[in-house]
Amino acid sequence: MGFSLKEKTYIQAAKPLIGYLDKDPEKNIPKLMKLAQIWDREKVLDGKIGAIQKAMEEQGNWYDFVKSFWTDIDDEQRVLLFENFVVNGNMISDRRRTKAMEKYNCNVPWAILMDPTSACNLHCIGCWAAEYGNKLNMSYETLDDIVEQGKELGIFTYLFSGGEPTVRKDDIFKLCEKHHDCTFLAFTNGTMIDEDFVENMLRVKNFIPAVSVEGFDEATDMRRGKGTFARLQNGIKLMKENKLAFGMSCCYTSKNYDVIGSDEYFDWMIDMGAKFVWLFTYMPVGVNSDTDLMVTADQREYMYNKVREFRRTKPIFALDFWNDGEYIDGCIAGGRRYLHINANGDIEPCAFIHYSDSNIHEKTLIEALQGPLFQEYRKGQPFSDNMLRPCPLLDNKNRLAEMVEASGAHSTDLEHPEDVRKLCAKCHNAADNWKVTADEIWNRKTDEKQNIM
């Protein structure tokens, strides 16, 4: 499915606007925001426009962040990412997805996370991919078909995980080249980013890595292997030197949360050239997972507060996968905003939820989204009235088990299938403790809003 006449109109209208921005971004961004408010009659970008206007007017950290796209990023890449992410990935995506959800009566995600392979050149502590073994791969044809299906539904954003997705770099760049109207991101250990890799990034321009780092050299090497930090730093420097957009990905645990949430660490990421950082908390996924690495309620609250502080003070876009539920009305999994397809083709609600009732080799995306497990997610979301407790595994005791059992889903861990009740039990104490803290924060914020009104 190509673009409709109306969609082509949006795309063509955006191109001269990009050129207008490039002439004087500091002066012209506020002007374009005013035009966008008039143009956006269906309120697709409602809220986002105001946030950009405010950032440019205040000339603080967000002002510096926005301007850096004109000083730090390759001109051609910036233009393509604007078209693919802002126009295709939001305006056109929102309209297509809304129509598809009405037609099929199911969730339709904004993004798809998929694993080209379970193979990896490292063996990191706490990585769920290690549980799959290293022999699983989805063919290029399968990956391409997923993207083709997704675009018809309005999905123009694709993320890769693994395993180490860059093991399949040839097929990834082939996908980027064919689907030049999409944005592709990858969670990568960064050790395979060399001169040839960077040349391919410059060629396709629609591929953005998020390099996984666990802190500085000692913490990263402790989890990912000796010498990993030095190798990934080399890849990061190459991307910065070539003015390529990239970010970082951090898993905070009970052992490293204070480093991940420090000024020193965020400043290091900014100095290295990262434009965004994904923050994940450690999950005890897998039969042999170490529950001691799970953060306490106090440690999770620390990250909650630090991320919000840094959003006011530092020019980097930080996303906290669990603690940002208040901004997106709870859990985004189960196809509500995204889904995960592992290297075996199993279609899972979330990268951290290894249960499925559908496989991409046997069912289409829509059939999976209409299936029992994803419908259970849809019925249950949000899983709490407190959006700071979004997760059916980590934050709401036994909710995942109830959905898995009701849907008849099975464990997708081929090495050591994990009983869902036992998995949930590992999170019970964390859920109980976080509920007390999260409810205090939520009630306080609710009271503050009411007082303002």
N, C-alpha and C positions, 0 to 999 in steps of 0.2 A: 504493500500500500504506500503510495506516494503522498504528497501533500495536496490537500484540496485547494480549490481556487481561493477560498477565504484565508486558508493558512499561508498560501504563497504570498498573499497580500501583506500579511503581518511580517513575513520574512523580508520581502522587498522594501517595506517601509522602515525596517530596522537598519538596513545597510547604510543609507545616508546619515542616519542618526549616529552610527558608530564613527563615521568620518567627522561629523560635527563635534563629537566628544574629543576626538584625537587632536583637534586644532587647539583647544584650550580646555582640558578637563576640569580644572579648578573653577573656571567661570561658567562652563556650559552644563555641567552635571545638574546644578540646581534648576537651570532653565528647563532641561529635559524632564526633570521630575514633575514639574508643573504641567508640561504637555502630556506626560504619561497619565496623570490623574484624569485629564479630560478624555484621553484616548481609551483608557481602561474602563469602559462603560459597564462591563460585567463584573468589575471589582475583583478580577483574578489576582491582581498584584496589590490589593488593598492591604495596608499595614506595612508592606515592604517598601513602598515608595516613601512613606513618611519617615521611616527609619533612616533611609539614605539621606533625605533632606536634612534631618536633624544632625546627622553625622557631619555633613559638609558645613553646616552653619556653625556648629560648635568648634570646629577645627581642633579637635583633640586627637585621641588615638585612632578613632575610626576615620577621621579625615586623613591622617597619615597612611592608614591601611588602604583606603581607596586610591589615593594618589600613587601609592607604590606600584599599582598595576601598570602605570604609564612609565615608571622609571626602572622597574625590575623585570618586566615580562616582555618577551619577544612580541613585536607589534602584530605579526600575523597570527601568533597563537592567541593573543588577547582578543583579537577580532573574532576568530573562530569560536573561542570559548564563550564569548558573549552571545553569538548566534545560537550555539548549541545548548548552552546552559540557561540563558535568560529567555530567549524566544522559544526554541524547541522544547527545552526541558522544563519550562514553567508555563508560559502562556498557552502554547499548543498542547502540551502534555495535560494541563489541568482540564482543558475542554474535552479532549479525547477520553481521558480517564473518567470524567463525570458521565459522559454518554455511555461508556462501557459498563460502569457500575449500575446504571439504571437499566441497561439492557439485560445484563447477566445476573443481576441481584447478588453481587459478591464484591469483596474488596478488589481493587486493582491498584497495585503499588506504583509509587513514583520511581523506584529504583529496584534493580535486581542485582543481588550479590551472588556470584557463581564461582565455583572452583574449577579451573581448567584441568588441574592435576592435584593429586595428593602427595606427589613427590616434593621433596625439599632438600636443599643442600645443607640445612641445619636441623637440629633436634632440640627445640626450645622447651624449657620446663613450663608446663601448664598449657601448652598449645593443643587444642582439640584435634588439629589435623593429624597429629602423630598417632591418634587412635585409629585412623583409617588405614594406616599402612602407607606404602609409597608406590602402589601399582595401579592406582585408579586414575583414569583420564577420560575427559569428554572430548570427542573428536572435534575438529574444526567445524565440520558440517553441523554437529549438534549445537555448538556455541553460536554459530551463525543463525541457525533456525530459532534459537531462543530470542536472539535480538530481532529477527524478522517478526516473530509473534508479538514480542513486546512493543515494537514500534506501532503495530496496528492498534494496540490498546492505549497508546499514548506514553509509552515508557522510552525515554531517550537518555537515561542515565544508567550506566552499568559499572559495577564494581567487581573486581577480581580478588579472591583470597585463595587459600590453599590448605596445605602445601605452600610452596613458593610459586606464585603465578608466573614469575618471570622465567621459570624453567621452560615455559611455553611462549617465550617472547615472540617468536616468528609468527605464530598463529594469532597472538594478541595484536601485533601490529598489522597483520592482515585484516583482522576485524576492524581495527581503527580506520584503515584505508578504505574498506568497502562501505562502512557505515560512518561516513564523514559528517553526518548530521547528528551524531550522538556524542556524548561525553563519556569517556572510559577512565576509571580510576582503579588503582591496585594497591592493596595492602601488601607491602613487600619488605623483606629484610634488608633490601638495598645493596646487598653484597654483589649483585650481578650487574649493577649499573656502571657501565664503562663507556669509553668513547663511542663505540659502535652503537650502544644502546641510546646514548644521548643524540646521536645523529638521526636515529629512527624517530625519537621523540620530536625533534625539530622538523622532520619530514611530515609526519602525520598531524602533529599539533593538537590532537584531541585526546591525548593520553596524559594522565596526571598521577604520579606515584604518591602514596602516603607511606613514608619510611617508618618502620616499626623500631622504636627506641624505648628503652626501659629506664632512662636516666642517663648518667654519664658512663664513662668507660667501664667502671667496676660493676655497676648494676647490670648494664647491657650484656657484658661478657659473662656474668654469672648465669644469666638465663639463656643466652644465645650462643655461648661458646667463646673461648679466648680469641682475641683479634677481630671479633665481629664489629666492634665500635669503630676501629680504625678503617676497616673496609667500607662500612656504610658511610662514614664521613667523607671518604674519597668520592663516592657516588654523589653525595649531596653537594660537594664543592663543584663537581662537574656540571650539575644542573644549574647551580647558581651562576657559574661563569658563563653559561650559554643562555641565560635569561629565560629559563623554563619554569613554569608553575609547578610547585610541588608542596606537599605538606608532610606531617608526621603523624604517627599513631602510637599511643602510649597506653600500656596496661598498668594501672596502678594497683599495688598489692599492699598487704600489711607491712611489707619490708621496704617498699620504695615510695610510698605515697607522699612522704614529706619532701622528697627530692622532686618528684613529678610536679608537685604543687608549689614549688619554690620560685621566687623571683629570678634567681640565678638560672634555673632551667628554662623558664619561658623566655628569658632574655637571650639565652643561647640559641634556642630554636629560631627566634626572630633574626638574630645576627647571622645565622646560617642561611636565611632566606626563605624559611617556611611561611606559607600564607595561611595555613590552617593546621589544626591539630585535632585528631579524634582521640577522645579519652574513654577508655573502657576500664571497668573494674574486673578483677580476677573472678572467674566463675569456676566452681568445682566440677566441671564437666569431665566425664570419664571415670571408669571404675576405680582407677588408681590415683585420682586427683588428690592434691594436697590441700585439705581444708584450712590449714594454718595460714595459707596465703590470702584468705578472704579478709577484706578490711572490716574493722569494727564499725559500729555506728558512729563513733566519734571521728574516726578516720574518714569515713564517707562524708560526714558533715564538713570536715576540714576541706575536702576537695570541692564540695558544693560552694562553700564560701569563697575559696581562693579563685575558682573559675569565674565567679561573678565579679570579684574584685578586678581580675585581670581584664575582663571585658570592658571595664571602665578606664583602664590605664595602659593597655598594651596593644600595639597594632598587629594582632593576629586573631583569626577567627577560630575560637575554641568550641568544640562540640562535645558535650558529656553525655554519652549514650544512655546512661540511667538517670542522672540527676537533672536532665533537661526535659523530663516528662511534662513539667508545668507549661512548657511553651507549645507542645504538640498534643495536648490532651491525652497523655498516657502512652501506653505501649504502641510502637510503630510496626511491630512484627505481624505475622499472619497475613501479609499482603496489604495491610492498612497503609503503610508507606514503603515497605520493602519485604522481600522474601529471600530465601537462600536456596541455592541448588548445589549440592555437593558433587564431588568428582565422580561419584557413582550414578549421578542423575537423580538422586532422591530430592524431592522438592520439600524443603523444610520451612517452618514458619519463621525461623530466626537462625542466625549463625551459631547461637549458643543452645539451641533446642534441637537435639538430634533424634527427632521422631518424625515419621512421615507416613502418609497413606497413598502417596502418588510418586511416580517416577517419570521424568521428562522423556524417557525412551518409550513410554507406554501411554502417556496422557499429554494433552496440550496444557498450556498455562491456565487457560480458562477452566478446563476440567478440574485441574488441581485446586484452583481458587474456589470452585463450586463444591469441592469435596468436603467430607465430614470434618476433617481437622481444621481447615481454614474457616469453615463456617462456625465451628465452635469458637474460634478466636474472635470472629466478627460479632457473635452474640455476646461474648464475655467482655469485650472492650468497652470502656476502660475497666480494668480489673479492680479498681479502687476509686473511691470518691476523692482520694488524695492523690494528685497527679505526681507527687514525689515518690509514690510507691507503684510504679507502672508495671513491673515485671511479674508475670504469672509463676515464675520459678523463684526468683530471688526475694521478692517483696510480698507475695501473697501465697500463704501456705497451701500447698496441695492443689492450687488452681490448675497447674500444668497437668498434674496426674489425672485430675477429673476430665480434662479435655482429651487427653490421650486415650483414656479408657473409654470415654463416650464415643470417640471417633473410630476406635479400633486401630489406631496408628501403631507402628512398630518402631523399635530402636533401629537407627540406621548405622550404628557402630558395628562394622563387620568383624572387628577383632574381639571386642568385649561388650556385647549388648548390655545396656544398663537398665535395670528395672526402674521405671519412672518414679515409683514410690520411694525407693532408696535415694534416688537423685534429689527429690524434693526434701527428704528428711535432712540431707546435708545442709540445706539452706534454712531450716526452721529457726534456729537460734538467731541467725542474721536477720530474718524477717521480723521476728518478735522485737529484737532490739532496735532495728531501724524504724519500726512502726512508732515507737515512743518518740524518737527524735524527729522523724518526718512529720508526725502529727503536730508537734510543737511548732516546727517551722511553718507548716501549712496554715495552722490556726492563726499564728502571728501575722503572716502575710495577708490572710483574709481580713483580719481586724484592721490592718493598716489601710487596705483598699476601701473598706466600709467607712473609715474615718475620713478619708479623702473625699469620698462621695457625699 
